[in-house]
Amino acid sequence: MQLTIDTSLSTRLLDIVADPQAVQDLRAYFEDGPPSTGYPGRWFEQIGSPADQERDRDRLTSDDIVALSALSIRLPITVSAKLLGEDSAEITKLLTEIPADVDLWDVSRSDLSPRSAAYRLFTKFRAMAWNGGEHGTSGVTASKLLARKRPRLIPIYDHQVSQLVDLGKGANWWISLHEALTEEVRDHLTRAHKSAELGPRITPLRTLDVILWMRARHTD
């Protein structure tokens, strides 16, 4: 299966991440406050301690299911039960095959191909979400759940981000972003992360996701 790359994505990303608005948006999104205020997405990484997340990085847990609610995803109980029950062994097996301590731009394309463990697990999550009734957002649910388990490797892709980046017809998001995250783009992400005073739990990919999502809201 030939994966198409949007070679112009890097230029579009650079324009967005280099804009001073990116830092303002990061500060607004991650601003601390009572649970009922601000953007709930700021809790996505905070569910479960760093030690727990490291211990369970190859195992799906109830913390991961709860964390999805911070990004407006609420799985049907039948899907959650299957993920944490009868399918848990298969999910763990696939997770052990997916690199955990490496960034998206440092892996080979084969780690992101349709034959890769990451893509196979994404497909499984997407099918389960679809069968659970999440027909319109099954791919979004899958990307958010996989991003929770591999935050340095798997980017979130939802409707807002899709509309903003406007990938070329048939282009693959993972592979296109793999190529688009040039050193210059990454440098701007690092500076934005530092300027917004984000902690180490917020990865470069998550930083990019928030910048894109907030920019999409501005352009609605």
N, C-alpha and C positions, 0 to 999 in steps of 0.2 A: 504493500500500500504506500503510494507516494504522498508525502505530506508537503503541502504548499506553504511557503513562507512569504509573509508580507514584508518585503525588504524596506519599505518606507516607514515602518512602525517606529524605528529608532528616532527618526527626525521628529515625529509627532510627540513621542514621549519626552524628548529633550526640551521641546518648547514648553511642555507642561511642568516638568520637575524643576526647570530653571527659573520659573516664574516665582517671584517673592510670595505670591498668593499661596503657594504650596505650604510654606512654613506656617502661615496664618491658619490654613485649613487643618494642618496636623495639630496645632495647639488647641483649636476649637474642638476637634473630634475627641482628643484624648484628655481634655480638661477634666480634672477630678471634681467630684461633687456628690451629693446624695444620689442613691440609685435611681430615683425617679426623675432626675434632671439630666440634661446633656444628651449625648449620643450613646445609646446602649451598646453599640459596637465596641466601645472602649473596654468592655468586660470580657471580650472574646478570649483574650490571652490570660485573663486573670482567674478563670475558673480552674481550681486546682493549683497547688504550689508547684514551683519549678522542680522540686525534688520528685513530686508525684508524676509530673509530666515526663520527666526523664526516665523514671522507673517504668512507666507504662507506654513508652513511645512505640512499642510494637504490639500494643493491645488496645483495642477500643474499649472505652470505659463510659460510665454514666456521666462523668464530668464532660466528656467530649459531646455527648448528646445535649447536655444542658447548655454548653458553650454556644451551640448553634442558635439557641434562642436569642443570643445577643445580636445575631445577624439576621433576625426575623425569620428564622427557620424553626418550625416546630414539627417534628416527625410524628406521624401516627404511632400509637403505642404498639401496634402490630409490627411495624418496621423496626422500632427501637428494640423490641423483644427479640426479634430475629437477629439483629446486628450483635446484640450482647449475649445471645444464646446459641442457637444451633449453627449460626454462621461464624461465630467468633474464632474458631480454630483456623478456618480458611483465611479470614481477614488477617489474623496474626501471621500466618505463613507468608502472605503477600507483603505485609508490612516489613517483615524481616529481610525481604529482598529489595526493598526500596531504600536508597541512601538516606541517612538521617542527619549526618553532620556535614553536609555539603550544600553549597548554594547553586541555584538554578544554572547560572552561567558557567559553572565549573564542571558540570556533568556532560557526558557525551549525548548525542542525539538518541542513541540507542536506549538510554535510560528514560526517554520520553516517548518512545515509539509505541505504536499499537501493540507490539509484542512485549513491552516492558511490564514489570509488575505494577508500576504506578498506573499505567493506563488500564490494565486489567482490573485493578481495584477501583479506579474511577468508574469504569463501566459497570462493575458490580453495584457500587453505591447508587449510580444513576438508575439502574434497572430496579433496585429495591425501592427507591423513592418514587419511581413511576408506578410501580405496582401498588404502592401504598397510597396512591391518589394524588401525588404531587406531579401531575402531568405537565404543567406549565413551567415548573422550576426544578425538575429532576436533575438537570445538569448543574444548575446553580447549587443545589443541595450537595451534590457529589463533590463539587470543587471546594466548597466550604468545609466539608467534613475531612477531605483529604488534606486541605491546607492546615487544618487544626493538628493533624498528625505529622505533617512534614512542612512546617512553616517556612523553612529556608528554600524549599524545592518547588512546591506546588503553589501557583498563583490562583487567587480567587477570580472567578469570571462570572459576573452577573449582568443583568440587563443594562444597568447604568454604565458599567465599564464597557460593555459591548458597543453600546450606542456611541460612547465617546471615542474609543480608539478606532472604530469603524474599519475593522480588518478587511482586507481584500477578499473577494469572493473565494470561498473554499480554503482560506488560509487557516492554519492551525495555530491556536493561541499559545500553547506551550512552546512549540518550536519557534514561532515568530518572536515571542518574548525572549527566548533563549538567545536568539541572534541580536535582538534589539538592545539588550542590556550591555551596552558598550561601557568601556571604562569611564567615558565622560558622563554618561547617564548615571552610572553607579556613584561617581564622585558627587554629583548633585544630590542624589538620594542620601548619601552619607552626611553631607552638610545640612540638608533639611532635617534629618533625624537629630543631629546634634543641636541645631538651632532651636528645634522644638522641645529639646530636653526630654526625649523619649528614652525609656529604659531598654535594657538588653533583650527583654522579651519581645520587643517589637522588631521584627526582622526587616531587612531591606525590601523583601517582597510585600510584606504587610504595609510598610511605609508607602510603597508605590500604590498599592491597592486603595489606601485611604485617600491619597492625593488624587487619584483618578476618580474615585467615587464622589468625593467632595466637589471636584471640578465639574463633574456631570450634573450635580445638583444645581450648580451656579448657572449652567447652560440650559436647564429645562425651561 
